Amino acid sequence: MTQETGISSAVSDRICKHMNDDHSDAIVQYATVYGHCEGATTAVMDAIDTLGMDITAQVNGQPTPVRVTFDRELADAKDAHHVLVEMLKAVRTQAP
């Protein structure tokens, strides 16, 4: 049995739906901290792949595309989960 590698569009859609439905505050933090998008008030994850994620942030009422690249290429959806959690933990431990 071979293990599927990479992140298909269907997996990307599933991850984005989960993040948008359950973790919208985290997406704003990804856009602000890792995407250097100051002033983001809300954000949605549009897509995720092995190299990064595409986010649309609202800045001053305007949709602003943000690309957040990962420190390394991801292997699969499980790896994406771990990296997203670690990125968020890093943000939260640096918060005042």
Backbone as JSON, one array per atom type, in Angstrom:
{
  "sequence": "MTQETGISSAVSDRICKHMNDDHSDAIVQYATVYGHCEGATTAVMDAIDTLGMDITAQVNGQPTPVRVTFDRELADAKDAHHVLVEMLKAVRTQAP",
  "N": [[0.85, -1.18, 0.0], [0.63, 2.15, -0.91], [1.5, 5.37, 0.36], [-0.25, 8.37, 0.04], [1.17, 11.34, -1.14], [1.7, 14.87, -0.81], [-0.67, 17.57, -1.3], [-3.8, 17.44, -2.34], [-6.29, 19.12, -4.4], [-8.8, 18.59, -3.36], [-8.22, 17.89, -0.71], [-7.07, 20.27, 0.12], [-9.35, 21.92, -0.05], [-10.9, 20.77, 2.0], [-9.3, 21.21, 4.29], [-9.23, 24.02, 4.26], [-11.97, 24.63, 4.59], [-12.43, 23.61, 7.17], [-10.63, 25.21, 8.67], [-11.6, 27.8, 8.13], [-14.21, 27.6, 9.15], [-13.83, 26.88, 11.84], [-11.5, 28.04, 12.92], [-11.04, 30.81, 12.46], [-9.86, 33.0, 13.71], [-7.21, 32.2, 13.96], [-6.4, 32.24, 11.3], [-6.35, 34.96, 10.73], [-4.19, 35.64, 12.33], [-2.12, 34.17, 11.06], [-2.06, 35.56, 8.61], [-1.37, 38.13, 9.46], [1.06, 37.87, 11.0], [2.8, 35.98, 9.64], [2.3, 36.55, 6.99], [2.79, 39.18, 6.87], [0.82, 41.16, 6.89], [-0.32, 43.79, 8.01], [-2.96, 45.14, 9.97], [-5.06, 43.49, 9.28], [-8.37, 42.54, 9.67], [-10.24, 40.51, 9.41], [-10.02, 37.23, 7.94], [-9.79, 34.73, 5.39], [-8.94, 31.38, 4.56], [-7.96, 30.47, 1.46], [-6.68, 28.51, -0.07], [-4.41, 25.76, 0.33], [-1.19, 24.41, -0.05], [1.7, 22.32, -0.6], [3.74, 24.1, -0.26], [2.83, 26.48, 0.84], [0.21, 28.78, 1.96], [-2.73, 30.34, 0.67], [-4.35, 33.27, 1.44], [-7.13, 35.43, 1.94], [-7.29, 38.5, 3.2], [-9.08, 40.98, 5.07], [-8.43, 44.3, 4.9], [-8.71, 47.47, 6.02], [-11.31, 47.36, 5.05], [-10.97, 46.33, 2.53], [-10.48, 43.57, 0.32], [-7.55, 41.7, 0.55], [-5.02, 39.96, -0.98], [-2.96, 37.42, 0.39], [0.02, 35.65, 0.64], [1.34, 33.03, 2.39], [4.27, 31.49, 3.03], [5.66, 28.31, 3.79], [8.23, 27.11, 6.05], [9.41, 24.88, 5.14], [8.94, 22.31, 2.65], [5.83, 20.65, 2.71], [4.72, 17.32, 3.48], [2.2, 16.06, 3.43], [-1.37, 16.1, 4.24], [-1.51, 15.56, 7.0], [0.98, 16.42, 7.86], [0.64, 19.12, 7.25], [-1.29, 19.83, 9.15], [0.21, 19.59, 11.55], [2.2, 21.55, 11.11], [0.68, 23.92, 10.86], [-0.43, 24.08, 13.44], [1.95, 24.33, 14.97], [2.91, 26.77, 13.97], [0.94, 28.52, 14.9], [1.2, 28.15, 17.67], [3.75, 29.25, 18.02], [3.23, 31.94, 17.44], [1.47, 32.6, 19.51], [3.05, 32.2, 21.8], [4.8, 34.26, 21.6], [3.27, 36.46, 21.93], [2.45, 39.43, 23.81]],
  "CA": [[0.0, 0.0, 0.0], [1.43, 3.37, -0.96], [0.93, 6.51, 1.06], [-0.39, 9.53, -0.84], [1.93, 12.5, -0.69], [1.22, 16.13, -1.37], [-1.98, 18.05, -0.87], [-4.66, 17.57, -3.52], [-7.24, 20.23, -4.29], [-9.88, 18.17, -2.47], [-7.7, 17.99, 0.65], [-6.96, 21.71, 0.37], [-10.7, 22.42, 0.22], [-11.31, 20.26, 3.3], [-8.54, 21.93, 5.31], [-9.69, 25.41, 4.27], [-13.31, 24.68, 5.18], [-12.27, 23.43, 8.62], [-9.97, 26.39, 9.24], [-12.51, 28.95, 8.02], [-15.37, 27.39, 10.02], [-13.5, 26.67, 13.25], [-10.28, 28.69, 13.39], [-10.88, 32.06, 11.7], [-8.92, 33.87, 14.43], [-5.87, 31.75, 13.63], [-6.08, 32.67, 9.93], [-5.96, 36.37, 10.84], [-2.82, 35.67, 12.87], [-1.22, 33.74, 9.99], [-1.94, 36.65, 7.64], [-0.69, 39.27, 10.08], [2.43, 37.58, 11.42], [3.61, 35.3, 8.62], [2.07, 37.18, 5.69], [3.16, 40.59, 7.02], [-0.35, 41.93, 6.47], [-0.76, 44.58, 9.16], [-4.28, 45.73, 9.88], [-6.09, 42.53, 8.88], [-9.43, 42.41, 10.68], [-10.75, 39.16, 9.2], [-9.29, 36.55, 6.87], [-10.2, 33.38, 5.02], [-7.94, 30.59, 3.87], [-8.49, 30.11, 0.14], [-6.04, 27.29, -0.55], [-3.16, 25.37, 0.97], [-0.43, 23.43, -0.81], [2.87, 21.87, 0.15], [4.7, 25.19, -0.08], [2.27, 27.6, 1.59], [-1.24, 28.95, 1.92], [-3.28, 31.58, 0.12], [-5.33, 33.85, 2.35], [-7.66, 36.74, 1.6], [-7.51, 39.26, 4.44], [-9.75, 42.27, 4.94], [-7.62, 45.39, 5.45], [-9.42, 48.72, 5.76], [-12.5, 47.05, 4.27], [-10.61, 45.88, 1.18], [-9.88, 42.24, 0.27], [-6.12, 41.77, 0.27], [-4.45, 38.62, -1.09], [-1.75, 37.2, 1.19], [0.63, 34.32, 0.48], [2.21, 32.65, 3.51], [5.07, 30.33, 2.64], [6.13, 27.49, 4.89], [9.69, 27.03, 6.19], [9.84, 23.69, 4.39], [7.85, 21.69, 1.88], [5.05, 19.71, 3.49], [4.57, 16.0, 2.86], [0.8, 15.67, 3.24], [-2.33, 16.82, 5.08], [-1.13, 15.38, 8.4], [2.11, 17.34, 8.05], [0.06, 20.48, 7.24], [-1.91, 20.03, 10.46], [1.27, 19.81, 12.53], [2.87, 22.82, 10.85], [-0.25, 25.01, 11.19], [-0.49, 24.15, 14.9], [3.22, 24.86, 15.45], [2.97, 28.2, 13.61], [0.05, 29.23, 15.81], [1.83, 28.12, 19.0], [4.85, 30.21, 18.0], [2.64, 33.28, 17.52], [0.87, 32.8, 20.83], [4.07, 32.3, 22.85], [5.47, 35.55, 21.44], [2.33, 37.56, 22.24], [2.72, 40.03, 25.12]],
  "C": [[0.89, 1.24, 0.0], [0.71, 4.49, -0.24], [0.9, 7.7, 0.09], [0.41, 10.69, -0.27], [1.4, 13.74, -1.39], [-0.14, 16.49, -0.81], [-2.81, 18.29, -2.12], [-5.61, 18.75, -3.33], [-8.4, 19.87, -3.37], [-9.45, 18.27, -1.0], [-7.55, 19.46, 1.03], [-8.33, 22.29, 0.72], [-11.18, 22.0, 1.61], [-10.6, 21.02, 4.43], [-9.03, 23.37, 5.41], [-11.07, 25.54, 4.91], [-13.22, 24.56, 6.7], [-11.67, 24.68, 9.27], [-10.92, 27.59, 9.22], [-13.7, 28.82, 8.98], [-15.0, 27.43, 11.5], [-12.32, 27.47, 13.79], [-10.01, 30.01, 12.66], [-9.91, 33.02, 12.39], [-7.48, 33.49, 14.12], [-5.46, 32.23, 12.24], [-5.68, 34.14, 9.93], [-4.52, 36.47, 11.37], [-1.81, 35.2, 11.84], [-0.98, 34.88, 9.01], [-1.12, 37.8, 8.2], [0.78, 38.99, 10.33], [3.29, 37.02, 10.29], [3.44, 35.91, 7.23], [2.36, 38.66, 5.69], [2.04, 41.51, 6.53], [-0.92, 42.66, 7.69], [-2.17, 45.12, 8.93], [-5.37, 44.78, 9.41], [-7.1, 42.38, 10.01], [-10.11, 41.05, 10.6], [-9.94, 38.55, 8.06], [-9.9, 35.19, 6.62], [-9.05, 32.68, 4.3], [-8.57, 30.1, 2.57], [-7.95, 28.79, -0.37], [-4.79, 27.02, 0.27], [-2.5, 24.33, 0.08], [0.82, 23.09, -0.02], [3.87, 22.98, 0.43], [4.16, 26.36, 0.73], [0.76, 27.64, 1.5], [-1.59, 30.31, 1.36], [-4.43, 32.03, 1.01], [-5.84, 35.14, 1.73], [-8.01, 37.42, 2.92], [-8.27, 40.53, 4.12], [-8.9, 43.31, 5.66], [-8.29, 46.7, 5.04], [-10.62, 48.49, 4.84], [-12.23, 46.53, 2.87], [-10.05, 44.45, 1.23], [-8.43, 42.33, -0.2], [-5.55, 40.36, 0.18], [-3.13, 38.53, -0.32], [-1.26, 35.78, 0.91], [1.56, 34.1, 1.67], [2.95, 31.4, 3.07], [5.56, 29.61, 3.9], [7.66, 27.46, 4.9], [10.27, 25.85, 5.41], [8.65, 23.15, 3.61], [7.15, 20.63, 2.73], [4.87, 18.4, 2.73], [3.12, 15.71, 2.51], [-0.08, 16.46, 4.2], [-1.98, 16.72, 6.56], [0.02, 16.32, 8.75], [1.61, 18.78, 8.1], [-0.56, 20.79, 8.59], [-0.85, 20.37, 11.5], [1.93, 21.17, 12.35], [1.95, 24.0, 11.21], [-0.37, 25.18, 12.7], [0.79, 24.77, 15.46], [3.35, 26.36, 15.15], [2.13, 29.02, 14.58], [0.62, 29.26, 17.23], [2.95, 29.14, 19.07], [4.33, 31.63, 18.12], [2.16, 33.55, 18.93], [1.91, 32.87, 21.95], [4.84, 33.6, 22.75], [4.57, 36.73, 21.79], [2.59, 38.1, 23.63], [1.71, 39.59, 26.17]]
}
